[in-house]
Amino acid sequence: MKQFYIIRHTTPNIDQGICYGISDLDINKNFENEATDIKTALNNINPDFVLSSPLQRCNKLAQFLFPEKTIKYNDNLKELDFGNWEMKKWADIDPNEMHVWSEDILNQSPHKGESFGQFYNRTIEYFNQLENNTPDNTTTAIVSHSGVIRCLLMKFLEIPYHKIFSWQLDYGAVVKISVYNHDYSQVKILKG
């Protein structure tokens, strides 16, 4: 069995209503309290491997949670690239572009970033390689983003893309994925 703990970063330092994905946002003033809650939910796991998105909101959390571990950073763990929508208010984004995107998020990227389909493929291709190269009977902690977690839930729970955004994933969410073999796995939400 291989265990993967997928951890969403804490609340970033940004006003609500702003579109961000790959923008490198810092942590906010409540970081230590939120990170301590995550540490409690993890119940003193001692992972064999720690991976993180290189963006500082993930990097800082990985260092806080696992200060004694070597952390490997990978760009494939970054959030979706919203292109020229990054750091714009959602309300200021061209409604026609929003309509095109919302009608077919799998294939459309009017913002000149990634479509959700491209993002999903990037995430799942990376995770499949990771899963295949991770030794049995090991635990891996991954500090990443909401979009990455959603892609993994789509894969392991066979949730269609048009339903995955109905799933609320709070900052600091923790999802445990236990892979027994390529045909059987379990998903447990440790912190929503």
C-alpha positions as CSV (number, residue, x, y, z in Angstrom):
1,M,0.0,0.0,0.0
2,K,1.1,3.6,-0.7
3,Q,-0.4,6.5,1.2
4,F,-0.6,10.0,-0.1
5,Y,-1.7,12.9,2.1
6,I,-2.7,15.8,-0.1
7,I,-2.8,19.1,1.8
8,R,-4.2,22.4,0.5
9,H,-2.3,25.5,1.4
10,T,-3.6,27.9,4.1
11,T,-5.4,31.2,3.3
12,P,-3.3,33.3,1.0
13,N,-2.7,37.0,1.5
14,I,-5.2,38.4,-1.1
15,D,-8.6,40.1,-1.1
16,Q,-11.6,38.0,-1.9
17,G,-13.0,38.1,-5.4
18,I,-9.6,38.0,-7.1
19,C,-8.7,35.4,-9.7
20,Y,-5.5,33.7,-9.0
21,G,-3.9,30.3,-9.8
22,I,-0.2,30.3,-10.5
23,S,0.4,33.8,-9.0
24,D,2.9,33.4,-6.2
25,L,0.9,34.7,-3.2
26,D,2.2,34.9,0.3
27,I,0.5,33.5,3.4
28,N,-1.7,35.7,5.5
29,K,-1.5,36.7,9.2
30,N,-3.5,33.6,10.3
31,F,-1.0,31.2,8.9
32,E,0.4,29.8,12.1
33,N,-3.1,29.0,13.6
34,E,-4.3,27.4,10.3
35,A,-1.0,25.5,9.9
36,T,-1.3,24.2,13.5
37,D,-4.9,23.0,12.7
38,I,-3.5,21.1,9.7
39,K,-0.7,19.6,11.8
40,T,-3.4,18.3,14.2
41,A,-5.4,16.8,11.4
42,L,-2.3,15.0,10.1
43,N,-2.0,13.3,13.5
44,N,1.8,13.3,13.6
45,I,2.4,11.4,10.3
46,N,6.0,10.9,9.5
47,P,6.1,10.8,5.7
48,D,8.9,9.1,3.8
49,F,8.6,11.8,1.1
50,V,7.4,15.4,1.1
51,L,6.5,17.2,-2.2
52,S,5.2,20.7,-2.7
53,S,4.2,23.2,-5.2
54,P,7.1,25.8,-5.3
55,L,4.6,28.6,-4.8
56,Q,5.3,30.3,-1.4
57,R,1.8,29.6,0.0
58,C,2.6,25.9,-0.3
59,N,6.4,26.0,0.3
60,K,6.0,27.8,3.7
61,L,3.3,25.3,4.8
62,A,5.5,22.3,3.8
63,Q,8.4,23.8,5.8
64,F,6.1,24.4,8.8
65,L,4.6,20.9,8.8
66,F,7.7,19.0,8.0
67,P,10.8,21.0,9.2
68,E,13.0,17.9,9.5
69,K,12.2,16.6,6.0
70,T,13.8,17.3,2.6
71,I,11.1,18.9,0.5
72,K,11.0,18.3,-3.3
73,Y,9.3,21.0,-5.3
74,N,7.6,20.3,-8.6
75,D,5.9,22.7,-11.0
76,N,3.3,20.1,-11.9
77,L,1.9,20.7,-8.4
78,K,1.1,24.3,-9.1
79,E,-2.5,25.5,-9.5
80,L,-4.2,26.1,-12.8
81,D,-2.7,28.9,-14.9
82,F,-5.4,31.6,-15.4
83,G,-3.2,33.4,-17.9
84,N,-4.2,37.1,-18.4
85,W,-7.0,36.7,-15.8
86,E,-4.4,36.3,-13.0
87,M,-4.8,38.9,-10.3
88,K,-7.9,40.5,-11.9
89,K,-11.1,40.9,-10.0
90,W,-13.5,38.2,-11.2
91,A,-16.1,41.0,-11.7
92,D,-13.7,42.8,-14.1
93,I,-13.2,39.8,-16.4
94,D,-14.8,40.1,-19.8
95,P,-18.3,38.4,-19.5
96,N,-18.0,37.0,-23.0
97,E,-14.7,35.3,-22.1
98,M,-16.2,34.0,-18.9
99,H,-19.1,32.6,-20.9
100,V,-16.9,30.8,-23.4
101,W,-14.8,29.4,-20.6
102,S,-17.8,28.3,-18.4
103,E,-19.5,26.6,-21.3
104,D,-16.4,24.3,-21.9
105,I,-13.8,24.6,-19.2
106,L,-12.2,21.3,-20.3
107,N,-11.1,22.7,-23.7
108,Q,-11.4,26.5,-23.6
109,S,-8.8,28.9,-22.2
110,P,-9.9,32.4,-23.4
111,H,-7.6,33.8,-20.7
112,K,-4.5,32.4,-22.6
113,G,-3.6,30.2,-19.8
114,E,-4.5,26.5,-19.3
115,S,-7.8,24.9,-20.0
116,F,-9.0,22.7,-17.2
117,G,-8.4,19.7,-19.4
118,Q,-4.7,20.7,-19.9
119,F,-4.4,21.2,-16.2
120,Y,-6.0,17.9,-15.4
121,N,-3.7,16.1,-17.8
122,R,-0.7,17.8,-16.3
123,T,-1.7,16.9,-12.8
124,I,-2.7,13.3,-13.4
125,E,0.3,12.5,-15.7
126,Y,2.6,13.7,-12.9
127,F,0.7,11.8,-10.2
128,N,0.6,8.6,-12.2
129,Q,4.4,8.8,-12.6
130,L,4.7,9.5,-8.9
131,E,2.5,6.6,-7.9
132,N,4.4,4.2,-10.2
133,N,7.8,5.3,-8.9
134,T,6.9,5.4,-5.2
135,P,7.9,2.3,-3.2
136,D,5.2,0.2,-1.5
137,N,4.6,0.7,2.2
138,T,5.5,4.4,2.1
139,T,3.8,7.6,3.0
140,T,4.0,10.8,0.9
141,A,2.8,14.2,1.9
142,I,2.0,16.6,-0.9
143,V,1.3,20.3,-0.2
144,S,-0.5,21.8,-3.1
145,H,-3.7,23.6,-4.3
146,S,-7.4,23.2,-4.5
147,G,-7.3,22.4,-8.3
148,V,-4.7,19.7,-7.8
149,I,-6.8,18.1,-5.1
150,R,-9.9,18.3,-7.3
151,C,-8.1,16.6,-10.2
152,L,-7.0,13.7,-7.9
153,L,-10.6,13.4,-6.5
154,M,-11.8,13.2,-10.1
155,K,-9.3,10.4,-10.8
156,F,-9.8,8.3,-7.7
157,L,-13.5,8.8,-7.1
158,E,-14.4,9.0,-10.8
159,I,-16.2,12.3,-10.3
160,P,-17.0,14.1,-13.6
161,Y,-15.4,17.5,-14.1
162,H,-18.8,19.3,-14.1
163,K,-19.5,18.0,-10.6
164,I,-16.1,18.5,-9.0
165,F,-16.6,22.2,-8.3
166,S,-19.6,21.3,-6.1
167,W,-17.2,19.9,-3.6
168,Q,-16.1,22.5,-1.1
169,L,-12.4,22.4,-0.3
170,D,-11.5,24.8,2.4
171,Y,-8.0,26.3,2.8
172,G,-6.0,23.7,4.8
173,A,-8.1,20.7,3.5
174,V,-6.4,17.4,3.9
175,V,-7.2,14.3,1.8
176,K,-5.7,10.9,2.3
177,I,-5.5,8.6,-0.7
178,S,-4.5,5.0,0.1
179,V,-3.5,3.1,-3.1
180,Y,-3.6,-0.7,-2.6
181,N,-3.0,-1.6,-6.2
182,H,-3.9,0.0,-9.6
183,D,-7.5,-1.3,-9.3
184,Y,-8.3,-0.4,-5.7
185,S,-7.8,2.7,-3.6
186,Q,-9.6,4.6,-0.8
187,V,-10.1,8.3,-0.3
188,K,-10.6,9.8,3.1
189,I,-11.2,13.5,3.9
190,L,-9.3,14.2,7.1
191,K,-10.0,18.0,7.1
192,G,-12.5,19.7,4.7
